[in-house]
Amino acid sequence: MRLRVEFTTEPFDLDEAPTHAVVAREVIQAAELDAVDVGPFGNTAEGGADEVLTAVDSLLRQALASGATRVSLQVNVIEGETP
């Protein structure tokens, strides 16, 4: 199964990326995922279910430990993909 995760961390800072946002992006970029797209208002990554779920666990733990007060995420099964 393949999954896509979309996430944001808060609080926002329009002047510079807060530590929690930088940490969250670094976690996703370092994970063994097939596609990663990071942006100022949202981030998306795709990969196998185990890899995505492992990355999400690390993302949540590290972003919260780095000052995030809220992490919004959505995980979707990518239809039509073979395992």
PDB file of N, CA, C and O in Angstrom:
ATOM      1  N   MET A   1       0.847  -1.183   0.000  1.00  0.00           N
ATOM      2  CA  MET A   1       0.000   0.000   0.000  1.00  0.00           C
ATOM      3  C   MET A   1       0.887   1.238   0.000  1.00  0.00           C
ATOM      4  O   MET A   1       1.906   1.295   0.689  1.00  0.00           O
ATOM      5  N   ARG A   2       0.475   2.228  -0.790  1.00  0.00           N
ATOM      6  CA  ARG A   2       1.178   3.518  -0.824  1.00  0.00           C
ATOM      7  C   ARG A   2       0.310   4.566  -0.159  1.00  0.00           C
ATOM      8  O   ARG A   2      -0.916   4.543  -0.264  1.00  0.00           O
ATOM      9  N   LEU A   3       0.975   5.493   0.532  1.00  0.00           N
ATOM     10  CA  LEU A   3       0.269   6.550   1.244  1.00  0.00           C
ATOM     11  C   LEU A   3       0.825   7.915   0.867  1.00  0.00           C
ATOM     12  O   LEU A   3       1.979   8.054   0.462  1.00  0.00           O
ATOM     13  N   ARG A   4      -0.031   8.913   1.013  1.00  0.00           N
ATOM     14  CA  ARG A   4       0.375  10.316   0.864  1.00  0.00           C
ATOM     15  C   ARG A   4       0.035  11.020   2.171  1.00  0.00           C
ATOM     16  O   ARG A   4      -1.083  10.889   2.670  1.00  0.00           O
ATOM     17  N   VAL A   5       0.972  11.756   2.725  1.00  0.00           N
ATOM     18  CA  VAL A   5       0.723  12.535   3.929  1.00  0.00           C
ATOM     19  C   VAL A   5       0.895  14.014   3.593  1.00  0.00           C
ATOM     20  O   VAL A   5       1.843  14.410   2.914  1.00  0.00           O
ATOM     21  N   GLU A   6      -0.034  14.811   4.081  1.00  0.00           N
ATOM     22  CA  GLU A   6       0.045  16.263   3.969  1.00  0.00           C
ATOM     23  C   GLU A   6       0.021  16.802   5.386  1.00  0.00           C
ATOM     24  O   GLU A   6      -0.785  16.358   6.203  1.00  0.00           O
ATOM     25  N   PHE A   7       0.907  17.766   5.694  1.00  0.00           N
ATOM     26  CA  PHE A   7       0.947  18.266   7.060  1.00  0.00           C
ATOM     27  C   PHE A   7       1.383  19.717   7.143  1.00  0.00           C
ATOM     28  O   PHE A   7       2.062  20.237   6.258  1.00  0.00           O
ATOM     29  N   THR A   8       0.974  20.359   8.232  1.00  0.00           N
ATOM     30  CA  THR A   8       1.439  21.680   8.619  1.00  0.00           C
ATOM     31  C   THR A   8       1.659  21.679  10.126  1.00  0.00           C
ATOM     32  O   THR A   8       1.067  20.883  10.855  1.00  0.00           O
ATOM     33  N   THR A   9       2.511  22.574  10.572  1.00  0.00           N
ATOM     34  CA  THR A   9       2.734  22.740  12.003  1.00  0.00           C
ATOM     35  C   THR A   9       2.426  24.181  12.373  1.00  0.00           C
ATOM     36  O   THR A   9       2.544  25.091  11.551  1.00  0.00           O
ATOM     37  N   GLU A  10       2.036  24.369  13.605  1.00  0.00           N
ATOM     38  CA  GLU A  10       1.719  25.710  14.110  1.00  0.00           C
ATOM     39  C   GLU A  10       2.385  25.909  15.453  1.00  0.00           C
ATOM     40  O   GLU A  10       2.698  24.917  16.111  1.00  0.00           O
ATOM     41  N   PRO A  11       2.616  27.111  15.892  1.00  0.00           N
ATOM     42  CA  PRO A  11       2.151  28.378  15.337  1.00  0.00           C
ATOM     43  C   PRO A  11       2.968  28.811  14.111  1.00  0.00           C
ATOM     44  O   PRO A  11       4.137  28.459  13.956  1.00  0.00           O
ATOM     45  N   PHE A  12       2.299  29.591  13.247  1.00  0.00           N
ATOM     46  CA  PHE A  12       2.922  30.115  12.048  1.00  0.00           C
ATOM     47  C   PHE A  12       3.757  31.341  12.398  1.00  0.00           C
ATOM     48  O   PHE A  12       3.477  32.042  13.370  1.00  0.00           O
ATOM     49  N   ASP A  13       4.766  31.582  11.605  1.00  0.00           N
ATOM     50  CA  ASP A  13       5.552  32.810  11.681  1.00  0.00           C
ATOM     51  C   ASP A  13       5.857  33.180  10.243  1.00  0.00           C
ATOM     52  O   ASP A  13       6.586  32.463   9.557  1.00  0.00           O
ATOM     53  N   LEU A  14       5.306  34.291   9.781  1.00  0.00           N
ATOM     54  CA  LEU A  14       5.480  34.668   8.380  1.00  0.00           C
ATOM     55  C   LEU A  14       6.852  35.269   8.094  1.00  0.00           C
ATOM     56  O   LEU A  14       7.249  35.372   6.934  1.00  0.00           O
ATOM     57  N   ASP A  15       7.582  35.666   9.136  1.00  0.00           N
ATOM     58  CA  ASP A  15       8.902  36.269   8.927  1.00  0.00           C
ATOM     59  C   ASP A  15       9.999  35.225   8.733  1.00  0.00           C
ATOM     60  O   ASP A  15      10.870  35.391   7.879  1.00  0.00           O
ATOM     61  N   GLU A  16       9.961  34.154   9.521  1.00  0.00           N
ATOM     62  CA  GLU A  16      10.933  33.077   9.354  1.00  0.00           C
ATOM     63  C   GLU A  16      10.329  31.782   9.860  1.00  0.00           C
ATOM     64  O   GLU A  16       9.442  31.779  10.713  1.00  0.00           O
ATOM     65  N   ALA A  17      10.824  30.687   9.319  1.00  0.00           N
ATOM     66  CA  ALA A  17      10.285  29.373   9.692  1.00  0.00           C
ATOM     67  C   ALA A  17      10.633  29.073  11.150  1.00  0.00           C
ATOM     68  O   ALA A  17      11.802  29.137  11.531  1.00  0.00           O
ATOM     69  N   PRO A  18       9.627  28.745  11.968  1.00  0.00           N
ATOM     70  CA  PRO A  18       9.905  28.386  13.352  1.00  0.00           C
ATOM     71  C   PRO A  18      10.660  27.061  13.432  1.00  0.00           C
ATOM     72  O   PRO A  18      10.640  26.262  12.496  1.00  0.00           O
ATOM     73  N   THR A  19      11.314  26.847  14.549  1.00  0.00           N
ATOM     74  CA  THR A  19      12.109  25.638  14.742  1.00  0.00           C
ATOM     75  C   THR A  19      11.295  24.379  14.481  1.00  0.00           C
ATOM     76  O   THR A  19      11.781  23.460  13.822  1.00  0.00           O
ATOM     77  N   HIS A  20      10.059  24.319  14.986  1.00  0.00           N
ATOM     78  CA  HIS A  20       9.248  23.113  14.800  1.00  0.00           C
ATOM     79  C   HIS A  20       8.967  22.825  13.335  1.00  0.00           C
ATOM     80  O   HIS A  20       8.897  21.662  12.936  1.00  0.00           O
ATOM     81  N   ALA A  21       8.807  23.863  12.535  1.00  0.00           N
ATOM     82  CA  ALA A  21       8.556  23.673  11.107  1.00  0.00           C
ATOM     83  C   ALA A  21       9.808  23.153  10.405  1.00  0.00           C
ATOM     84  O   ALA A  21       9.727  22.269   9.552  1.00  0.00           O
ATOM     85  N   VAL A  22      10.952  23.700  10.764  1.00  0.00           N
ATOM     86  CA  VAL A  22      12.214  23.255  10.180  1.00  0.00           C
ATOM     87  C   VAL A  22      12.473  21.794  10.548  1.00  0.00           C
ATOM     88  O   VAL A  22      12.860  20.997   9.694  1.00  0.00           O
ATOM     89  N   VAL A  23      12.263  21.446  11.806  1.00  0.00           N
ATOM     90  CA  VAL A  23      12.468  20.077  12.267  1.00  0.00           C
ATOM     91  C   VAL A  23      11.538  19.121  11.523  1.00  0.00           C
ATOM     92  O   VAL A  23      11.974  18.061  11.075  1.00  0.00           O
ATOM     93  N   ALA A  24      10.275  19.482  11.389  1.00  0.00           N
ATOM     94  CA  ALA A  24       9.307  18.625  10.697  1.00  0.00           C
ATOM     95  C   ALA A  24       9.734  18.390   9.251  1.00  0.00           C
ATOM     96  O   ALA A  24       9.661  17.265   8.756  1.00  0.00           O
ATOM     97  N   ARG A  25      10.169  19.427   8.585  1.00  0.00           N
ATOM     98  CA  ARG A  25      10.607  19.284   7.197  1.00  0.00           C
ATOM     99  C   ARG A  25      11.856  18.415   7.099  1.00  0.00           C
ATOM    100  O   ARG A  25      11.974  17.593   6.190  1.00  0.00           O
ATOM    101  N   GLU A  26      12.786  18.595   8.031  1.00  0.00           N
ATOM    102  CA  GLU A  26      14.000  17.782   8.015  1.00  0.00           C
ATOM    103  C   GLU A  26      13.689  16.303   8.220  1.00  0.00           C
ATOM    104  O   GLU A  26      14.302  15.442   7.589  1.00  0.00           O
ATOM    105  N   VAL A  27      12.732  16.009   9.105  1.00  0.00           N
ATOM    106  CA  VAL A  27      12.332  14.618   9.345  1.00  0.00           C
ATOM    107  C   VAL A  27      11.800  14.003   8.052  1.00  0.00           C
ATOM    108  O   VAL A  27      12.190  12.896   7.680  1.00  0.00           O
ATOM    109  N   ILE A  28      10.915  14.717   7.376  1.00  0.00           N
ATOM    110  CA  ILE A  28      10.309  14.200   6.150  1.00  0.00           C
ATOM    111  C   ILE A  28      11.347  14.076   5.038  1.00  0.00           C
ATOM    112  O   ILE A  28      11.349  13.092   4.297  1.00  0.00           O
ATOM    113  N   GLN A  29      12.222  15.060   4.918  1.00  0.00           N
ATOM    114  CA  GLN A  29      13.231  15.004   3.860  1.00  0.00           C
ATOM    115  C   GLN A  29      14.238  13.883   4.091  1.00  0.00           C
ATOM    116  O   GLN A  29      14.779  13.335   3.131  1.00  0.00           O
ATOM    117  N   ALA A  30      14.497  13.536   5.341  1.00  0.00           N
ATOM    118  CA  ALA A  30      15.456  12.471   5.654  1.00  0.00           C
ATOM    119  C   ALA A  30      14.840  11.076   5.588  1.00  0.00           C
ATOM    120  O   ALA A  30      15.563  10.081   5.537  1.00  0.00           O
ATOM    121  N   ALA A  31      13.520  10.996   5.590  1.00  0.00           N
ATOM    122  CA  ALA A  31      12.833   9.698   5.569  1.00  0.00           C
ATOM    123  C   ALA A  31      13.004   9.039   4.199  1.00  0.00           C
ATOM    124  O   ALA A  31      13.284   9.707   3.204  1.00  0.00           O
ATOM    125  N   GLU A  32      12.833   7.736   4.171  1.00  0.00           N
ATOM    126  CA  GLU A  32      12.958   6.987   2.921  1.00  0.00           C
ATOM    127  C   GLU A  32      11.630   7.010   2.171  1.00  0.00           C
ATOM    128  O   GLU A  32      10.927   6.003   2.081  1.00  0.00           O
ATOM    129  N   LEU A  33      11.305   8.187   1.634  1.00  0.00           N
ATOM    130  CA  LEU A  33      10.046   8.384   0.911  1.00  0.00           C
ATOM    131  C   LEU A  33      10.347   8.657  -0.556  1.00  0.00           C
ATOM    132  O   LEU A  33      11.436   9.108  -0.909  1.00  0.00           O
ATOM    133  N   ASP A  34       9.364   8.377  -1.402  1.00  0.00           N
ATOM    134  CA  ASP A  34       9.557   8.510  -2.842  1.00  0.00           C
ATOM    135  C   ASP A  34       9.424   9.943  -3.347  1.00  0.00           C
ATOM    136  O   ASP A  34      10.152  10.351  -4.252  1.00  0.00           O
ATOM    137  N   ALA A  35       8.517  10.693  -2.780  1.00  0.00           N
ATOM    138  CA  ALA A  35       8.257  12.050  -3.250  1.00  0.00           C
ATOM    139  C   ALA A  35       8.024  12.948  -2.048  1.00  0.00           C
ATOM    140  O   ALA A  35       7.214  12.639  -1.174  1.00  0.00           O
ATOM    141  N   VAL A  36       8.743  14.064  -2.012  1.00  0.00           N
ATOM    142  CA  VAL A  36       8.599  15.027  -0.921  1.00  0.00           C
ATOM    143  C   VAL A  36       8.491  16.411  -1.533  1.00  0.00           C
ATOM    144  O   VAL A  36       9.299  16.786  -2.382  1.00  0.00           O
ATOM    145  N   ASP A  37       7.488  17.175  -1.101  1.00  0.00           N
ATOM    146  CA  ASP A  37       7.303  18.545  -1.556  1.00  0.00           C
ATOM    147  C   ASP A  37       7.083  19.408  -0.325  1.00  0.00           C
ATOM    148  O   ASP A  37       6.061  19.281   0.349  1.00  0.00           O
ATOM    149  N   VAL A  38       8.029  20.279  -0.030  1.00  0.00           N
ATOM    150  CA  VAL A  38       7.892  21.150   1.134  1.00  0.00           C
ATOM    151  C   VAL A  38       7.608  22.564   0.663  1.00  0.00           C
ATOM    152  O   VAL A  38       8.133  23.014  -0.355  1.00  0.00           O
ATOM    153  N   GLY A  39       6.771  23.255   1.418  1.00  0.00           N
ATOM    154  CA  GLY A  39       6.420  24.621   1.076  1.00  0.00           C
ATOM    155  C   GLY A  39       6.120  25.432   2.318  1.00  0.00           C
ATOM    156  O   GLY A  39       6.083  24.886   3.420  1.00  0.00           O
ATOM    157  N   PRO A  40       5.907  26.723   2.157  1.00  0.00           N
ATOM    158  CA  PRO A  40       5.708  27.588   3.323  1.00  0.00           C
ATOM    159  C   PRO A  40       4.384  27.350   4.054  1.00  0.00           C
ATOM    160  O   PRO A  40       4.278  27.659   5.241  1.00  0.00           O
ATOM    161  N   PHE A  41       3.380  26.810   3.373  1.00  0.00           N
ATOM    162  CA  PHE A  41       2.073  26.632   4.008  1.00  0.00           C
ATOM    163  C   PHE A  41       1.602  25.189   4.048  1.00  0.00           C
ATOM    164  O   PHE A  41       0.474  24.920   4.463  1.00  0.00           O
ATOM    165  N   GLY A  42       2.438  24.263   3.630  1.00  0.00           N
ATOM    166  CA  GLY A  42       2.068  22.861   3.672  1.00  0.00           C
ATOM    167  C   GLY A  42       3.140  22.002   3.049  1.00  0.00           C
ATOM    168  O   GLY A  42       3.947  22.465   2.243  1.00  0.00           O
ATOM    169  N   ASN A  43       3.133  20.759   3.432  1.00  0.00           N
ATOM    170  CA  ASN A  43       4.139  19.816   2.980  1.00  0.00           C
ATOM    171  C   ASN A  43       3.452  18.511   2.606  1.00  0.00           C
ATOM    172  O   ASN A  43       2.461  18.123   3.225  1.00  0.00           O
ATOM    173  N   THR A  44       3.982  17.836   1.591  1.00  0.00           N
ATOM    174  CA  THR A  44       3.410  16.590   1.118  1.00  0.00           C
ATOM    175  C   THR A  44       4.530  15.585   0.900  1.00  0.00           C
ATOM    176  O   THR A  44       5.617  15.935   0.439  1.00  0.00           O
ATOM    177  N   ALA A  45       4.249  14.337   1.236  1.00  0.00           N
ATOM    178  CA  ALA A  45       5.212  13.265   0.986  1.00  0.00           C
ATOM    179  C   ALA A  45       4.452  11.993   0.638  1.00  0.00           C
ATOM    180  O   ALA A  45       3.322  11.790   1.082  1.00  0.00           O
ATOM    181  N   GLU A  46       5.082  11.143  -0.158  1.00  0.00           N
ATOM    182  CA  GLU A  46       4.481   9.877  -0.569  1.00  0.00           C
ATOM    183  C   GLU A  46       5.490   8.759  -0.404  1.00  0.00           C
ATOM    184  O   GLU A  46       6.700   8.973  -0.487  1.00  0.00           O
ATOM    185  N   GLY A  47       4.973   7.563  -0.170  1.00  0.00           N
ATOM    186  CA  GLY A  47       5.835   6.401  -0.079  1.00  0.00           C
ATOM    187  C   GLY A  47       5.059   5.187   0.364  1.00  0.00           C
ATOM    188  O   GLY A  47       3.832   5.207   0.460  1.00  0.00           O
ATOM    189  N   GLY A  48       5.800   4.128   0.634  1.00  0.00           N
ATOM    190  CA  GLY A  48       5.186   2.920   1.153  1.00  0.00           C
ATOM    191  C   GLY A  48       4.584   3.177   2.522  1.00  0.00           C
ATOM    192  O   GLY A  48       5.012   4.080   3.240  1.00  0.00           O
ATOM    193  N   ALA A  49       3.585   2.374   2.882  1.00  0.00           N
ATOM    194  CA  ALA A  49       2.857   2.585   4.139  1.00  0.00           C
ATOM    195  C   ALA A  49       3.792   2.576   5.345  1.00  0.00           C
ATOM    196  O   ALA A  49       3.707   3.469   6.188  1.00  0.00           O
ATOM    197  N   ASP A  50       4.671   1.599   5.447  1.00  0.00           N
ATOM    198  CA  ASP A  50       5.567   1.526   6.598  1.00  0.00           C
ATOM    199  C   ASP A  50       6.464   2.751   6.691  1.00  0.00           C
ATOM    200  O   ASP A  50       6.666   3.293   7.778  1.00  0.00           O
ATOM    201  N   GLU A  51       6.999   3.185   5.569  1.00  0.00           N
ATOM    202  CA  GLU A  51       7.889   4.347   5.562  1.00  0.00           C
ATOM    203  C   GLU A  51       7.149   5.625   5.932  1.00  0.00           C
ATOM    204  O   GLU A  51       7.661   6.433   6.706  1.00  0.00           O
ATOM    205  N   VAL A  52       5.955   5.814   5.390  1.00  0.00           N
ATOM    206  CA  VAL A  52       5.175   7.016   5.698  1.00  0.00           C
ATOM    207  C   VAL A  52       4.767   7.020   7.171  1.00  0.00           C
ATOM    208  O   VAL A  52       4.902   8.041   7.845  1.00  0.00           O
ATOM    209  N   LEU A  53       4.273   5.896   7.672  1.00  0.00           N
ATOM    210  CA  LEU A  53       3.834   5.850   9.067  1.00  0.00           C
ATOM    211  C   LEU A  53       5.000   6.032  10.041  1.00  0.00           C
ATOM    212  O   LEU A  53       4.837   6.660  11.087  1.00  0.00           O
ATOM    213  N   THR A  54       6.149   5.501   9.713  1.00  0.00           N
ATOM    214  CA  THR A  54       7.333   5.710  10.545  1.00  0.00           C
ATOM    215  C   THR A  54       7.730   7.182  10.537  1.00  0.00           C
ATOM    216  O   THR A  54       8.068   7.745  11.579  1.00  0.00           O
ATOM    217  N   ALA A  55       7.689   7.801   9.367  1.00  0.00           N
ATOM    218  CA  ALA A  55       8.028   9.219   9.255  1.00  0.00           C
ATOM    219  C   ALA A  55       7.030  10.090  10.018  1.00  0.00           C
ATOM    220  O   ALA A  55       7.425  11.057  10.669  1.00  0.00           O
ATOM    221  N   VAL A  56       5.743   9.756   9.943  1.00  0.00           N
ATOM    222  CA  VAL A  56       4.715  10.527  10.661  1.00  0.00           C
ATOM    223  C   VAL A  56       4.932  10.434  12.167  1.00  0.00           C
ATOM    224  O   VAL A  56       4.799  11.436  12.869  1.00  0.00           O
ATOM    225  N   ASP A  57       5.260   9.259  12.669  1.00  0.00           N
ATOM    226  CA  ASP A  57       5.532   9.097  14.096  1.00  0.00           C
ATOM    227  C   ASP A  57       6.682  10.010  14.518  1.00  0.00           C
ATOM    228  O   ASP A  57       6.572  10.732  15.509  1.00  0.00           O
ATOM    229  N   SER A  58       7.768   9.978  13.779  1.00  0.00           N
ATOM    230  CA  SER A  58       8.927  10.805  14.090  1.00  0.00           C
ATOM    231  C   SER A  58       8.599  12.292  13.943  1.00  0.00           C
ATOM    232  O   SER A  58       9.003  13.107  14.772  1.00  0.00           O
ATOM    233  N   LEU A  59       7.873  12.633  12.896  1.00  0.00           N
ATOM    234  CA  LEU A  59       7.451  14.014  12.666  1.00  0.00           C
ATOM    235  C   LEU A  59       6.672  14.557  13.854  1.00  0.00           C
ATOM    236  O   LEU A  59       6.975  15.640  14.354  1.00  0.00           O
ATOM    237  N   LEU A  60       5.673  13.813  14.306  1.00  0.00           N
ATOM    238  CA  LEU A  60       4.857  14.266  15.435  1.00  0.00           C
ATOM    239  C   LEU A  60       5.693  14.441  16.699  1.00  0.00           C
ATOM    240  O   LEU A  60       5.613  15.472  17.367  1.00  0.00           O
ATOM    241  N   ARG A  61       6.478  13.449  17.015  1.00  0.00           N
ATOM    242  CA  ARG A  61       7.284  13.501  18.240  1.00  0.00           C
ATOM    243  C   ARG A  61       8.273  14.665  18.217  1.00  0.00           C
ATOM    244  O   ARG A  61       8.390  15.406  19.194  1.00  0.00           O
ATOM    245  N   GLN A  62       8.977  14.822  17.109  1.00  0.00           N
ATOM    246  CA  GLN A  62      10.020  15.845  17.046  1.00  0.00           C
ATOM    247  C   GLN A  62       9.460  17.259  16.896  1.00  0.00           C
ATOM    248  O   GLN A  62      10.002  18.200  17.477  1.00  0.00           O
ATOM    249  N   ALA A  63       8.388  17.419  16.130  1.00  0.00           N
ATOM    250  CA  ALA A  63       7.793  18.751  15.980  1.00  0.00           C
ATOM    251  C   ALA A  63       7.217  19.241  17.309  1.00  0.00           C
ATOM    252  O   ALA A  63       7.402  20.400  17.680  1.00  0.00           O
ATOM    253  N   LEU A  64       6.521  18.361  18.017  1.00  0.00           N
ATOM    254  CA  LEU A  64       5.960  18.746  19.316  1.00  0.00           C
ATOM    255  C   LEU A  64       7.071  19.055  20.322  1.00  0.00           C
ATOM    256  O   LEU A  64       6.955  20.000  21.102  1.00  0.00           O
ATOM    257  N   ALA A  65       8.124  18.279  20.310  1.00  0.00           N
ATOM    258  CA  ALA A  65       9.253  18.524  21.211  1.00  0.00           C
ATOM    259  C   ALA A  65       9.988  19.819  20.863  1.00  0.00           C
ATOM    260  O   ALA A  65      10.699  20.374  21.700  1.00  0.00           O
ATOM    261  N   SER A  66       9.816  20.300  19.628  1.00  0.00           N
ATOM    262  CA  SER A  66      10.491  21.514  19.174  1.00  0.00           C
ATOM    263  C   SER A  66       9.603  22.747  19.241  1.00  0.00           C
ATOM    264  O   SER A  66       9.960  23.798  18.708  1.00  0.00           O
ATOM    265  N   GLY A  67       8.445  22.629  19.893  1.00  0.00           N
ATOM    266  CA  GLY A  67       7.625  23.807  20.113  1.00  0.00           C
ATOM    267  C   GLY A  67       6.328  23.911  19.336  1.00  0.00           C
ATOM    268  O   GLY A  67       5.601  24.892  19.493  1.00  0.00           O
ATOM    269  N   ALA A  68       6.016  22.933  18.505  1.00  0.00           N
ATOM    270  CA  ALA A  68       4.729  22.982  17.801  1.00  0.00           C
ATOM    271  C   ALA A  68       3.598  22.865  18.817  1.00  0.00           C
ATOM    272  O   ALA A  68       3.658  22.052  19.739  1.00  0.00           O
ATOM    273  N   THR A  69       2.581  23.678  18.639  1.00  0.00           N
ATOM    274  CA  THR A  69       1.401  23.595  19.500  1.00  0.00           C
ATOM    275  C   THR A  69       0.254  22.885  18.797  1.00  0.00           C
ATOM    276  O   THR A  69      -0.753  22.533  19.413  1.00  0.00           O
ATOM    277  N   ARG A  70       0.427  22.682  17.500  1.00  0.00           N
ATOM    278  CA  ARG A  70      -0.583  21.975  16.712  1.00  0.00           C
ATOM    279  C   ARG A  70       0.081  21.408  15.467  1.00  0.00           C
ATOM    280  O   ARG A  70       0.874  22.086  14.813  1.00  0.00           O
ATOM    281  N   VAL A  71      -0.244  20.178  15.147  1.00  0.00           N
ATOM    282  CA  VAL A  71       0.201  19.558  13.898  1.00  0.00           C
ATOM    283  C   VAL A  71      -1.053  19.046  13.208  1.00  0.00           C
ATOM    284  O   VAL A  71      -1.768  18.198  13.743  1.00  0.00           O
ATOM    285  N   SER A  72      -1.306  19.562  12.035  1.00  0.00           N
ATOM    286  CA  SER A  72      -2.452  19.107  11.244  1.00  0.00           C
ATOM    287  C   SER A  72      -1.919  18.195  10.154  1.00  0.00           C
ATOM    288  O   SER A  72      -0.988  18.544   9.428  1.00  0.00           O
ATOM    289  N   LEU A  73      -2.530  17.015  10.054  1.00  0.00           N
ATOM    290  CA  LEU A  73      -2.082  16.127   8.994  1.00  0.00           C
ATOM    291  C   LEU A  73      -3.231  15.315   8.443  1.00  0.00           C
ATOM    292  O   LEU A  73      -4.248  15.080   9.095  1.00  0.00           O
ATOM    293  N   GLN A  74      -3.019  14.907   7.230  1.00  0.00           N
ATOM    294  CA  GLN A  74      -3.989  14.071   6.534  1.00  0.00           C
ATOM    295  C   GLN A  74      -3.203  12.975   5.844  1.00  0.00           C
ATOM    296  O   GLN A  74      -2.202  13.240   5.179  1.00  0.00           O
ATOM    297  N   VAL A  75      -3.661  11.744   6.004  1.00  0.00           N
ATOM    298  CA  VAL A  75      -3.019  10.603   5.351  1.00  0.00           C
ATOM    299  C   VAL A  75      -4.040   9.965   4.422  1.00  0.00           C
ATOM    300  O   VAL A  75      -5.160   9.657   4.831  1.00  0.00           O
ATOM    301  N   ASN A  76      -3.644   9.769   3.168  1.00  0.00           N
ATOM    302  CA  ASN A  76      -4.519   9.173   2.169  1.00  0.00           C
ATOM    303  C   ASN A  76      -3.849   7.964   1.536  1.00  0.00           C
ATOM    304  O   ASN A  76      -2.637   7.949   1.323  1.00  0.00           O
ATOM    305  N   VAL A  77      -4.653   6.956   1.239  1.00  0.00           N
ATOM    306  CA  VAL A  77      -4.195   5.829   0.440  1.00  0.00           C
ATOM    307  C   VAL A  77      -4.179   6.324  -1.013  1.00  0.00           C
ATOM    308  O   VAL A  77      -5.137   6.939  -1.484  1.00  0.00           O
ATOM    309  N   ILE A  78      -3.090   6.047  -1.699  1.00  0.00           N
ATOM    310  CA  ILE A  78      -2.993   6.426  -3.101  1.00  0.00           C
ATOM    311  C   ILE A  78      -3.645   5.320  -3.907  1.00  0.00           C
ATOM    312  O   ILE A  78      -3.137   4.200  -3.963  1.00  0.00           O
ATOM    313  N   GLU A  79      -4.753   5.630  -4.520  1.00  0.00           N
ATOM    314  CA  GLU A  79      -5.530   4.632  -5.280  1.00  0.00           C
ATOM    315  C   GLU A  79      -4.804   4.213  -6.540  1.00  0.00           C
ATOM    316  O   GLU A  79      -4.107   5.008  -7.170  1.00  0.00           O
ATOM    317  N   GLY A  80      -4.975   2.965  -6.894  1.00  0.00           N
ATOM    318  CA  GLY A  80      -4.455   2.468  -8.159  1.00  0.00           C
ATOM    319  C   GLY A  80      -2.976   2.123  -8.154  1.00  0.00           C
ATOM    320  O   GLY A  80      -2.444   1.688  -9.176  1.00  0.00           O
ATOM    321  N   GLU A  81      -2.307   2.305  -7.039  1.00  0.00           N
ATOM    322  CA  GLU A  81      -0.892   1.992  -6.950  1.00  0.00           C
ATOM    323  C   GLU A  81      -0.729   0.542  -6.506  1.00  0.00           C
ATOM    324  O   GLU A  81      -1.495   0.050  -5.677  1.00  0.00           O
ATOM    325  N   THR A  82       0.242  -0.117  -7.044  1.00  0.00           N
ATOM    326  CA  THR A  82       0.528  -1.473  -6.600  1.00  0.00           C
ATOM    327  C   THR A  82       1.553  -1.428  -5.482  1.00  0.00           C
ATOM    328  O   THR A  82       2.390  -0.526  -5.439  1.00  0.00           O
ATOM    329  N   PRO A  83       1.494  -2.393  -4.578  1.00  0.00           N
ATOM    330  CA  PRO A  83       2.442  -2.384  -3.454  1.00  0.00           C
ATOM    331  C   PRO A  83       3.872  -2.557  -3.887  1.00  0.00           C
ATOM    332  O   PRO A  83       4.773  -2.568  -3.049  1.00  0.00           O
TER     333      PRO A  83
END
